[in-house]
């Protein structure tokens, strides 16, 4: 990016942040309520490895890269388009921190299995266990279509395939924003003009045939692909449609405008990739709601707390009571004094804790049906309608649909989710590791390798750490690649 363009983008970000602060709504009582509860209402997360590693936090190393909806979009005529809708904001209000078991990159289909690190540089392992790219780059960032952004400095990254060959950057599907003479419009992927430049700014991409823009008069509106204005969106922030609704946000308390500005600009300009698997994030003083494709509010931001929308619905808390509401605004789980627990979007399951008995039960998100009463101290979903439950000193594997106990697990043990594989690890960090199937049968126990860390299985393999080195392990406990690398990560 040229220096003049960088200054322009920086000034734009500062003005937008100041504008959001100045135009915020008042709501001190709501803000206090949010601040008091923010540490207690995030759905639990399951890490990709049993211990945290430096792979996603070290400077100049492999990190999970943003998708094509990242903040700075390089379009055909080399203009940097900043879309406020896509800002990654701090995670201080309700979020689903569920492990993302399915990713969109599909590297296995393109012949890539894992990335490995030797010293400060990363390489690639193919699906046959061969080193397709020896450790070469300080930065190796997975992208779409089996490609990677690679290089030693952020400003010099290039697209490569698993063999290290230079590749063309993937193109975005659907209408592409562009800028001409200070105004914004949309082009088709083939470069032809879809909507001529007429907007002050573009707030979102097209999704489900609708995009959000700001007119020359400063009005935020929804448009279709013909450029027809559909309805107004008088909110501080608006997000692209997903699951049939669009999330909107409004500021309810300035609290400390200087801190707000610092946090906002810090998040925008840091360039740090978020790796906590949150589906959405919010910052203090912001409340969310949802509108349908006609612009009608289906879940109001006036509720005390609203979680992100899933394909089944969203959690809503008001006056101390928690409910679950569908994308159509239908209440599936009636309001009650409950606290959210873990979630499995694949199986459509949600664990909620009764605040009276302090026990967890299980609900089917699609219908709101309660499958398991409030009887367990803790529940973590594993996939294949299996769950790991904790009750006193007991650790057990159960079938959620039937409630049947499938296996007793070792004391103080934990279980990695099954992901797409019917095998996974049960472990005590640094002490005990065993591979089990979906019925709890032990396939392999670590009696000689003395493992320190493992990941979930993908395509029959996982990364595992022995001593201070990482390798790739097969489902039978033998090594595909011996532990000789400083770090390793499985690809999807």
Secondary structure, 3 states (H helix, E strand, C coil): CCHHHHHHHHHHHHHHHHHHHHCCCCCHHHHHHHHHHCCCCCECCCCCECCCCHHHCCCCCCCCCCCCCCCEEECCCCCEEECHHHCCCCCCCCCECCCCCCCCCCCHHHCEEEEEEECCEEEEEECCCCEEEEEEECEEEECCCCCEEEECCHHHCEEECCCCCECCCCCCCCCEEEEECCEEEEECCCCCEEEEEEECEECCCCECCEEEEECCCCCEEEECCCCCEEEECCCCEECCCECCEEEEEEECCCCCHHHHHHHHHHHHHHCCCCCCCCCCCCCCCEEEEEECCCCCEEECCCCCEECCCCCCCEEEEECCEEEEECCCCCEEEEEECEEEEEEECCCCEEEEEECCCCEEEEEECCCCCEEEEEEECEEEEEECCEEEEEECCEEEEEECCCCCEEEECCCCCEECCCCCCCEEEEEECCCEEEEEECCCCEEEECCCCCEEEEECCECCEEEEEECCEEEEEECCCCEEEEEEECEEEECC
